[in-house]
Amino acid sequence: MSLKDIKGQDYTISILRKTIKNSRFSQGFLFYGNPGVGKYITALNFAKAINCKKSDLDSCDKCISCRKIENFNHPDVFVINHEAQKNSIKIDDIRRLQANMSLKCYESDRKICIIRDADKMTLQAQNSLLKSLEDLFEKSIIILTVSNLESILPTVVSRCKLVRFNPLNSEILDKIISEKSEVSDSDREYIINLSGGSLEKAFSLLNDKFLKQREELIGLMSEKKDKLLFYEPDYESRNDIMQILDFMISWYRDILLIKKDVDSLVVNRDKINILSKIAKYSKLDKLIKIIENIIDAKRKILGNANVKLTLEDSMLKICELEGVV
């Protein structure tokens, strides 16, 4: 794979190719945008293109440098990946980066480090990284990939060249999902709408368990509202819970949009008839309070609150607002 194969980020790729052509490299690059839009894979292929032995503006995928980077065994290119950590990127990881970047290049003109999900860095790690960005050797480059730009210290941001990644458009998502799955047209449309332009999120929703729970919740939220109080989702991780809560937010948001005559922005378009019926007797202030309640539940769960108790409390509040308890 090379830069030319990156989908949906044509403008961003053109900027990176121009950087390579002009050999005007910042010592820090900050790739930012929604999760699952190609930041990390672009960073990896940017590193390949910079150090490629045969091609000028992209990687050839054939030379020894490209092959080594692709297989993560290039001595001058390395990745710090928070997936290998428990929850965060710590100062010890940055110290290893500093030790590596202080060495001379072995096989390439430039030494490159990619920090994947750099918004997972602790405050101490970011302060340590700041020193690295200030004292880097001329031929060294650090690339950060970030989903939440606000979590990065302004002093770190100011020392990096910002490179924005946009959400993927629905046509690209539809093409990729159609090639890699056999989901129905209606489910595919819904998943694309809910994904927010993130291929990663779209694929995480492509499972029978989530789609089955969606149908169950639609029944509860539309016809058996009093049963919401006893709803127990089937989940394995907090991410599964986030998907369920995101769907519930999208459902009540769609009802609100229909009441405001903005049907074109509805996410659950395959259920437009059900949503329209509910919208006729729903009050705007109640819908807003329900959405705020679910958002608050998400915030608490992300803050490591007890999932079961938080969900029970949230469902109780929804039932109270719906007037069924």
C-alpha positions as CSV (number, residue, x, y, z in Angstrom):
1,M,0.0,0.0,0.0
2,S,1.1,3.6,-0.7
3,L,-0.1,7.1,-0.4
4,K,-2.0,6.9,-3.7
5,D,-4.1,4.1,-2.2
6,I,-5.4,6.2,0.7
7,K,-9.2,6.7,0.2
8,G,-11.1,9.9,0.8
9,Q,-8.1,12.2,1.8
10,D,-7.0,13.5,-1.6
11,Y,-6.3,17.0,-0.5
12,T,-4.3,15.9,2.5
13,I,-2.3,13.4,0.4
14,S,-1.5,16.2,-2.1
15,I,-0.1,18.3,0.8
16,L,2.1,15.5,2.0
17,R,3.4,14.8,-1.5
18,K,4.2,18.5,-2.0
19,T,6.2,18.3,1.3
20,I,8.2,15.3,0.0
21,K,8.8,17.0,-3.4
22,N,10.1,20.2,-1.7
23,S,11.9,18.4,1.0
24,R,10.5,20.9,3.5
25,F,9.9,18.6,6.5
26,S,8.8,19.9,9.9
27,Q,10.3,18.0,12.8
28,G,6.8,17.4,14.1
29,F,3.7,16.6,12.1
30,L,0.3,16.3,13.8
31,F,-2.3,14.3,11.9
32,Y,-5.8,15.1,13.4
33,G,-9.3,14.1,12.6
34,N,-12.1,11.7,13.6
35,P,-11.1,8.1,14.5
36,G,-11.0,5.7,11.6
37,V,-10.4,8.1,8.7
38,G,-6.9,7.0,7.8
39,K,-4.5,9.0,10.0
40,Y,-2.3,6.1,11.1
41,I,-2.1,4.3,7.8
42,T,-1.3,7.6,6.1
43,A,1.5,8.3,8.6
44,L,3.0,4.8,8.0
45,N,2.9,5.3,4.2
46,F,4.2,8.9,4.6
47,A,7.2,7.4,6.4
48,K,7.6,4.8,3.6
49,A,7.5,7.5,0.9
50,I,10.1,9.7,2.7
51,N,12.6,6.8,2.9
52,C,11.7,5.0,-0.3
53,K,14.8,4.1,-2.3
54,K,13.2,4.0,-5.8
55,S,10.2,6.4,-5.9
56,D,10.3,10.2,-5.5
57,L,6.8,11.2,-4.3
58,D,5.4,7.9,-3.0
59,S,6.5,4.5,-1.8
60,C,7.3,1.8,-4.3
61,D,6.4,-1.1,-1.9
62,K,9.2,-3.1,-3.4
63,C,12.5,-1.7,-2.1
64,I,14.1,-3.0,1.1
65,S,13.2,0.2,3.0
66,C,9.5,0.0,2.1
67,R,9.3,-3.7,2.9
68,K,11.0,-3.2,6.3
69,I,8.7,-0.3,7.3
70,E,5.7,-2.4,6.2
71,N,6.9,-5.2,8.4
72,F,7.8,-2.9,11.4
73,N,11.5,-4.0,11.4
74,H,13.1,-0.8,9.9
75,P,15.9,0.4,12.3
76,D,15.1,4.1,11.5
77,V,11.3,4.0,11.7
78,F,9.4,3.0,14.8
79,V,5.9,3.2,16.2
80,I,4.6,3.9,19.7
81,N,1.2,2.3,19.8
82,H,-1.1,2.8,22.8
83,E,-2.8,-0.6,22.0
84,A,0.3,-2.2,23.4
85,Q,-0.3,-0.3,26.7
86,K,-3.1,-0.6,29.2
87,N,-4.7,2.8,28.9
88,S,-2.2,5.4,28.0
89,I,1.2,6.4,26.5
90,K,3.5,7.1,29.5
91,I,6.7,9.0,30.0
92,D,8.8,5.8,29.8
93,D,7.5,5.4,26.2
94,I,8.7,8.9,25.3
95,R,12.0,8.3,26.9
96,R,12.5,5.2,24.7
97,L,11.6,7.5,21.8
98,Q,14.3,10.0,22.9
99,A,16.9,7.3,23.2
100,N,16.1,6.0,19.7
101,M,15.9,9.4,18.0
102,S,19.3,10.3,19.5
103,L,21.0,7.6,17.5
104,K,22.3,8.2,14.0
105,C,20.4,6.8,11.0
106,Y,21.4,3.3,10.0
107,E,19.8,2.8,6.6
108,S,17.8,5.9,5.7
109,D,18.3,9.7,5.4
110,R,15.7,10.4,8.1
111,K,14.7,8.8,11.4
112,I,11.0,8.8,11.9
113,C,8.8,8.0,14.9
114,I,5.0,7.7,14.7
115,I,3.0,8.1,17.9
116,R,-0.3,6.5,17.2
117,D,-3.3,7.9,19.2
118,A,-1.0,10.5,20.7
119,D,-4.0,11.9,22.6
120,K,-3.5,8.9,24.9
121,M,-0.3,10.5,26.2
122,T,-0.2,11.4,29.9
123,L,0.6,15.0,30.8
124,Q,4.1,14.0,31.9
125,A,4.6,12.2,28.5
126,Q,3.5,15.3,26.6
127,N,5.9,17.5,28.5
128,S,8.7,15.1,27.8
129,L,7.7,15.0,24.1
130,L,7.9,18.8,24.0
131,K,11.5,18.6,24.9
132,S,12.1,16.1,22.1
133,L,10.4,18.4,19.6
134,E,12.6,21.3,20.7
135,D,15.9,19.3,20.6
136,L,15.4,16.9,17.6
137,F,18.2,16.4,15.2
138,E,17.7,17.9,11.8
139,K,17.0,14.6,10.0
140,S,14.5,13.4,12.6
141,I,10.7,13.5,12.3
142,I,7.9,12.8,14.8
143,I,4.4,12.2,13.5
144,L,1.5,12.3,16.0
145,T,-1.9,10.9,15.1
146,V,-4.7,12.4,17.2
147,S,-8.5,12.1,17.3
148,N,-9.0,14.7,20.1
149,L,-6.9,17.7,19.3
150,E,-7.9,19.5,22.5
151,S,-6.2,16.8,24.6
152,I,-2.8,17.8,23.3
153,L,-0.9,20.6,25.0
154,P,-0.9,23.9,23.1
155,T,2.9,24.0,23.3
156,V,3.1,20.6,21.6
157,V,0.6,21.6,18.9
158,S,2.5,24.8,18.2
159,R,5.7,22.9,17.4
160,C,4.0,20.6,14.8
161,K,2.7,21.1,11.3
162,L,-1.1,20.4,11.5
163,V,-2.5,18.1,8.9
164,R,-6.3,17.7,8.9
165,F,-8.1,14.5,8.0
166,N,-11.8,14.8,7.0
167,P,-14.6,12.3,7.6
168,L,-14.9,9.8,4.7
169,N,-17.9,10.6,2.5
170,S,-20.8,8.1,2.2
171,E,-19.9,7.0,-1.3
172,I,-16.4,5.8,-0.2
173,L,-17.8,4.1,2.9
174,D,-20.6,2.4,0.8
175,K,-18.0,1.1,-1.7
176,I,-15.7,-0.3,0.9
177,I,-18.4,-1.9,3.0
178,S,-20.1,-3.4,0.0
179,E,-16.8,-5.0,-1.0
180,K,-16.0,-6.4,2.4
181,S,-19.5,-7.4,3.8
182,E,-22.8,-8.8,2.8
183,V,-25.0,-6.6,5.0
184,S,-28.4,-5.5,3.6
185,D,-28.9,-2.2,1.8
186,S,-30.9,-0.7,4.6
187,D,-28.5,-1.8,7.3
188,R,-25.6,-0.5,5.3
189,E,-27.2,2.9,4.8
190,Y,-27.9,3.1,8.6
191,I,-24.4,2.1,9.5
192,I,-22.9,4.6,7.1
193,N,-25.1,7.4,8.6
194,L,-24.2,6.5,12.2
195,S,-20.5,6.1,11.5
196,G,-19.9,9.8,11.2
197,G,-17.5,9.2,8.3
198,S,-15.4,6.7,10.2
199,L,-14.5,3.4,8.5
200,E,-13.4,2.1,11.9
201,K,-16.8,2.8,13.5
202,A,-18.7,1.5,10.5
203,F,-16.9,-1.9,10.7
204,S,-17.4,-2.0,14.5
205,L,-21.2,-1.7,13.8
206,L,-21.2,-4.5,11.2
207,N,-22.1,-7.3,13.5
208,D,-25.3,-9.2,14.0
209,K,-25.3,-8.7,17.8
210,F,-25.5,-4.9,17.5
211,L,-28.1,-4.9,14.7
212,K,-30.2,-7.3,16.7
213,Q,-30.0,-5.1,19.8
214,R,-30.9,-2.1,17.7
215,E,-34.1,-3.8,16.6
216,E,-34.8,-4.7,20.3
217,L,-34.3,-1.2,21.4
218,I,-36.5,0.3,18.7
219,G,-39.3,-1.9,19.9
220,L,-38.7,-0.8,23.5
221,M,-38.4,2.9,22.6
222,S,-41.4,3.0,20.3
223,E,-44.0,0.5,21.7
224,K,-42.9,-0.9,25.1
225,K,-41.4,2.1,26.8
226,D,-42.1,0.8,30.3
227,K,-39.9,-2.2,29.5
228,L,-36.9,0.0,29.1
229,L,-36.4,0.0,32.8
230,F,-35.5,-3.7,32.6
231,Y,-33.4,-3.5,29.6
232,E,-30.1,-5.4,29.9
233,P,-27.8,-5.1,26.9
234,D,-25.6,-7.9,25.7
235,Y,-22.1,-6.4,25.8
236,E,-18.4,-7.5,26.2
237,S,-16.8,-4.1,26.5
238,R,-17.4,-0.4,27.2
239,N,-17.1,0.2,23.5
240,D,-20.2,-2.1,23.0
241,I,-22.1,0.1,25.5
242,M,-21.0,3.3,23.7
243,Q,-22.4,1.9,20.4
244,I,-25.8,1.2,22.1
245,L,-25.9,4.6,23.7
246,D,-24.9,6.3,20.5
247,F,-27.7,4.6,18.7
248,M,-30.2,5.7,21.4
249,I,-29.0,9.3,21.0
250,S,-29.4,9.0,17.2
251,W,-33.0,7.7,17.7
252,Y,-34.2,10.5,19.9
253,R,-32.3,13.1,17.8
254,D,-34.0,11.8,14.7
255,I,-37.4,12.3,16.4
256,L,-36.4,15.9,17.3
257,L,-35.2,16.6,13.7
258,I,-38.5,15.3,12.3
259,K,-40.4,17.6,14.7
260,K,-38.3,20.5,13.4
261,D,-38.9,19.5,9.8
262,V,-35.3,18.6,9.1
263,D,-36.0,15.1,7.8
264,S,-32.9,15.2,5.5
265,L,-30.6,14.8,8.5
266,V,-32.3,11.7,9.9
267,V,-29.8,8.9,10.6
268,N,-32.3,6.0,11.0
269,R,-33.9,6.5,7.6
270,D,-35.0,2.9,7.4
271,K,-37.3,3.5,10.3
272,I,-38.7,6.9,9.2
273,N,-42.3,5.8,9.4
274,I,-42.0,4.8,13.0
275,L,-40.0,7.9,13.9
276,S,-42.7,10.1,12.2
277,K,-45.5,8.6,14.3
278,I,-43.6,9.1,17.5
279,A,-42.7,12.7,16.6
280,K,-46.4,13.6,16.3
281,Y,-46.9,13.3,20.1
282,S,-43.4,13.9,21.4
283,K,-42.4,17.3,23.0
284,L,-39.2,19.0,22.1
285,D,-38.2,19.8,25.7
286,K,-38.7,16.1,26.7
287,L,-36.6,14.9,23.7
288,I,-33.7,17.3,24.6
289,K,-33.8,16.1,28.3
290,I,-33.7,12.4,27.2
291,I,-30.7,13.1,24.9
292,E,-28.9,15.0,27.6
293,N,-29.5,12.2,30.0
294,I,-28.0,9.6,27.6
295,I,-25.0,11.8,26.9
296,D,-24.5,12.1,30.7
297,A,-24.5,8.3,31.0
298,K,-21.9,8.1,28.3
299,R,-19.7,10.6,30.1
300,K,-20.0,8.7,33.4
301,I,-19.2,5.3,31.8
302,L,-16.2,6.8,30.0
303,G,-15.1,8.0,33.4
304,N,-15.2,4.4,34.6
305,A,-18.5,4.5,36.5
306,N,-20.3,1.2,37.1
307,V,-21.9,0.3,33.8
308,K,-24.9,-1.6,35.2
309,L,-25.8,1.1,37.7
310,T,-25.3,3.9,35.3
311,L,-27.5,2.2,32.7
312,E,-30.2,1.5,35.2
313,D,-30.3,5.1,36.4
314,S,-30.3,6.4,32.8
315,M,-33.2,4.1,31.7
316,L,-35.2,5.1,34.8
317,K,-34.8,8.7,33.9
318,I,-36.0,8.0,30.4
319,C,-39.0,6.2,31.7
320,E,-39.8,9.1,34.0
321,L,-39.5,11.6,31.2
322,E,-41.7,9.4,29.0
323,G,-44.3,9.2,31.8
324,V,-44.4,5.4,32.1
325,V,-43.2,5.1,35.7
